[in-house]
Amino acid sequence: METEIRVQETPLDVAEELKPLYRDNAAVGGVVSFVGLMRDFNEGDQVSEMTLEHYPGMTEKALRAIVDEAATRWELLRARVVHRVGRIRPQDAIVLVAVASAHRGEAFRACEFMIDYLKTKAPFWKREQTADGRTRWVEARASDDAAADNWRVAEPAPATRRVTP
């Protein structure tokens, strides 16, 4: 499986990032993507910007492990994870998770799995600045942990891979 994993400070061009997932590969039947955007509110406060920090090397290794795990569960042809760090403003794309597969079901499940795991397993730290000038670190959400926990039970292989006696 072809993969690309990047952590970058520059803005994401989602349309350009998706093209390599299907270009020059007629086996691709579908591309599923998730784009996470910065909201202008959190915990009841207006948020004017956010700074994302990461641990270089460790972060990319964690993202690679997530993609590799998805590839063991579903038949994927290509995958791409691009995550922003640095200063982010409302409506900026923070993360792109995208997968290409011959079949849409595989792509949908793998993409959802990857973003659920990324939210809990990838070492990123978020510091928000509220509209009134306060700064605070963003805490992990129980709902993100619950979403990742749902994937701990091994999903049965799709019908295309089942072997009948």
Secondary structure, DSSP 8 states (H G I E B T S, - for coil): -EEEEEEESS---HHHHHHHHHTT-TT--EEEEEEEE--SEETTEEEEEEEEEE-TTHHHHHHHHHHHHHHHHS--SEEEEEEE-EEE-TT-EEEEEEEEESSHHHHHHHHHHHHHHHHHHS-EEEEEEETTS-EEE----HHHHHHHHTTSS-----GGG----
